[in-house]
Amino acid sequence: MSEHYDVIIIGTGAGGGTLAHRLAPSGKRILLLERGGYLPREPENWDSREVFRKERYLSDEYWFDKDGVAYKPHQQYFVGGNTKFYGAILFRLRERDFEEVEHYGGTSPAWPISYADLEPYYAEAEKLYLVHSQTGEDPTEPWRSGPFPYPAVSHEPRIQQLADDFARTGHHPFHLPVGIDLNETDPEAARCVRCDRFDGFPCLTDGKADAHVRCVRPALEHDNLTLRTHGRSSASRPMRAVARSPGSTSAIAARRRPTAPTSSSSPAGQRTPPRCCSGPPMTGIRRVSPTHRTSSGATTWRTSTRA
Ligand SMILES: Cc1cc2nc3c(=O)[nH]c(=O)nc-3n(C[C@H](O)[C@H](O)[C@H](O)COP(=O)(O)OP(=O)(O)OC[C@H]3O[C@@H](n4cnc5c(N)ncnc54)[C@H](O)[C@@H]3O)c2cc1C
């Protein structure tokens, strides 16, 4: 069956989910492809042993760095992407972040756009993601066209004491900009119950402003948008996209490295390890080396704990 879409968005996280929300009212036929499914809503969402120690929601995937050393990338594949787990602290980049920046490891080149170009979009995104904070408190804050859309979340008593003490000694403590569905003057009007399960935990009450709750769910109210979960895009062949606007047509071709080659050789004749593959959870950093070829020609990989 052939299906045609005007736009295909891969992933439903901060990037894809937000884009879907923005494009859904356009009436274009949109396909939203998500590798994972919906995160199960279950008591374990708020169980720190399950979330952190047992890594209940982490993919058991491991990736390899340029030296062939395996590591767990801390990936979570669900509708909403990593925002299901994020701390929802939503800072804007600073103006100077758009300029050339010297880092210890090298130079980050200047962006082709400036903070001023993005400012209106930051303002829009802060409304969408329910960002709460107090304008003017953070001395490093870039200029803004208006105040934060929601008031700062009050500190816990001990944090308030610390903030007062810091302020007394000439420091500038400030309220973090946090994306949260919280109304401290009318708790009935919002979803957050102000529990102590936030950064790193999925939110059982949908009180965290994540991409699933704030973007994908409302976008799905538009009939022109289709979400396909467990739909993994694997661009093993070169992709070709054609963008049409009145009076012009542009073709964009992209070639992506296969993510899990079964075998390959470097110019020196050494096999390179797969860049990404699924496997049993790994507990330490391990070195990977090829062992033998199977009858199908695939190379198998042996791992050993790194000294
Ligand atoms: C514990 C934690 C706390 C964090 N706290 C903060 C914070 O406080 N503030 C902040 O700004 N950032 C925070 N982050 C980082 C933030 O979550 C990410 O920067 C952000 O989610 C990245 O957005 P993204 O759209 O690039 O990717 P993601 O949000 O990860 O979304 C990618 C999506 O694509 C899907 N996908 C991947 N591959 C495929 C494929 N081949 N086909 C189809 N779908 C695919 C994934 O399943 C996922 O849904 C935190 C992250 C974590 C894990």
The ligand as an SDF file (V2000), in Angstrom:
LIG
                    3D

 53 58  0  0  0  0  0  0  0  0999 V2000
   17.3080   12.4880   32.9760 C   0  0  0  0  0  0  0  0  0  0  0  0
   17.3860   13.6380   32.0040 C   0  0  0  0  0  0  0  0  0  0  0  0
   17.2280   14.9430   32.4630 C   0  0  0  0  0  0  0  0  0  0  0  0
   17.2860   16.0100   31.5580 C   0  0  0  0  0  0  0  0  0  0  0  0
   17.0510   17.2720   32.0170 N   0  0  0  0  0  0  0  0  0  0  0  0
   17.0120   18.3150   31.1570 C   0  0  0  0  0  0  0  0  0  0  0  0
   16.6680   19.6200   31.6120 C   0  0  0  0  0  0  0  0  0  0  0  0
   16.3720   19.8360   32.7870 O   0  0  0  0  0  0  0  0  0  0  0  0
   16.6590   20.6360   30.6980 N   0  0  0  0  0  0  0  0  0  0  0  0
   16.9570   20.4250   29.3700 C   0  0  0  0  0  0  0  0  0  0  0  0
   16.9200   21.3830   28.5860 O   0  0  0  0  0  0  0  0  0  0  0  0
   17.2620   19.1840   28.9210 N   0  0  0  0  0  0  0  0  0  0  0  0
   17.2960   18.1320   29.7710 C   0  0  0  0  0  0  0  0  0  0  0  0
   17.5710   16.8720   29.3130 N   0  0  0  0  0  0  0  0  0  0  0  0
   17.9160   16.7080   27.8940 C   0  0  0  0  0  0  0  0  0  0  0  0
   16.6500   16.7460   27.0250 C   0  0  0  0  0  0  0  0  0  0  0  0
   15.7350   15.7750   27.4580 O   0  0  0  0  0  0  0  0  0  0  0  0
   17.0880   16.4960   25.5710 C   0  0  0  0  0  0  0  0  0  0  0  0
   18.0470   17.4700   25.2150 O   0  0  0  0  0  0  0  0  0  0  0  0
   15.9370   16.5610   24.6000 C   0  0  0  0  0  0  0  0  0  0  0  0
   14.9160   15.6620   24.9460 O   0  0  0  0  0  0  0  0  0  0  0  0
   16.4880   16.2600   23.2040 C   0  0  0  0  0  0  0  0  0  0  0  0
   15.4350   16.3710   22.2800 O   0  0  0  0  0  0  0  0  0  0  0  0
   15.4760   15.5530   20.9460 P   0  0  0  0  0  0  0  0  0  0  0  0
   14.1870   15.8040   20.2330 O   0  0  0  0  0  0  0  0  0  0  0  0
   16.7470   15.8650   20.2370 O   0  0  0  0  0  0  0  0  0  0  0  0
   15.6130   14.0240   21.3850 O   0  0  0  0  0  0  0  0  0  0  0  0
   14.6370   13.1400   22.2710 P   0  0  0  0  0  0  0  0  0  0  0  0
   13.8170   13.9530   23.1970 O   0  0  0  0  0  0  0  0  0  0  0  0
   15.4560   12.0430   22.8590 O   0  0  0  0  0  0  0  0  0  0  0  0
   13.6690   12.5190   21.1900 O   0  0  0  0  0  0  0  0  0  0  0  0
   14.1320   11.6590   20.1780 C   0  0  0  0  0  0  0  0  0  0  0  0
   12.9450   10.7800   19.8050 C   0  0  0  0  0  0  0  0  0  0  0  0
   13.2440   10.0670   18.6100 O   0  0  0  0  0  0  0  0  0  0  0  0
   12.9020    8.7040   18.7600 C   0  0  0  0  0  0  0  0  0  0  0  0
   13.7760    7.9720   17.8430 N   0  0  0  0  0  0  0  0  0  0  0  0
   15.1220    7.7830   17.9520 C   0  0  0  0  0  0  0  0  0  0  0  0
   15.5740    7.0980   16.8820 N   0  0  0  0  0  0  0  0  0  0  0  0
   14.5070    6.8730   16.0700 C   0  0  0  0  0  0  0  0  0  0  0  0
   14.3470    6.2230   14.8080 C   0  0  0  0  0  0  0  0  0  0  0  0
   15.3810    5.6670   14.1630 N   0  0  0  0  0  0  0  0  0  0  0  0
   13.1000    6.1950   14.2660 N   0  0  0  0  0  0  0  0  0  0  0  0
   12.0300    6.7600   14.9100 C   0  0  0  0  0  0  0  0  0  0  0  0
   12.1340    7.3730   16.1180 N   0  0  0  0  0  0  0  0  0  0  0  0
   13.3630    7.4310   16.6710 C   0  0  0  0  0  0  0  0  0  0  0  0
   13.1430    8.4240   20.2260 C   0  0  0  0  0  0  0  0  0  0  0  0
   12.4330    7.3030   20.6980 O   0  0  0  0  0  0  0  0  0  0  0  0
   12.6330    9.7320   20.8560 C   0  0  0  0  0  0  0  0  0  0  0  0
   11.2440    9.7040   21.0800 O   0  0  0  0  0  0  0  0  0  0  0  0
   17.5260   15.7780   30.1760 C   0  0  0  0  0  0  0  0  0  0  0  0
   17.6770   14.4670   29.7040 C   0  0  0  0  0  0  0  0  0  0  0  0
   17.6010   13.3950   30.6110 C   0  0  0  0  0  0  0  0  0  0  0  0
   17.7360   11.9880   30.0860 C   0  0  0  0  0  0  0  0  0  0  0  0
  1  2  1  0
  2  3  1  0
  2 52  2  0
  3  4  2  0
  4  5  1  0
  4 50  1  0
  5  6  2  0
  6  7  1  0
  6 13  1  0
  7  8  2  0
  7  9  1  0
  9 10  1  0
 10 11  2  0
 10 12  1  0
 12 13  2  0
 13 14  1  0
 14 15  1  0
 14 50  1  0
 15 16  1  0
 16 17  1  0
 16 18  1  0
 18 19  1  0
 18 20  1  0
 20 21  1  0
 20 22  1  0
 22 23  1  0
 23 24  1  0
 24 25  2  0
 24 26  1  0
 24 27  1  0
 27 28  1  0
 28 29  2  0
 28 30  1  0
 28 31  1  0
 31 32  1  0
 32 33  1  0
 33 34  1  0
 33 48  1  0
 34 35  1  0
 35 36  1  0
 35 46  1  0
 36 37  1  0
 36 45  1  0
 37 38  2  0
 38 39  1  0
 39 40  1  0
 39 45  2  0
 40 41  1  0
 40 42  2  0
 42 43  1  0
 43 44  2  0
 44 45  1  0
 46 47  1  0
 46 48  1  0
 48 49  1  0
 50 51  2  0
 51 52  1  0
 52 53  1  0
M  END
$$$$
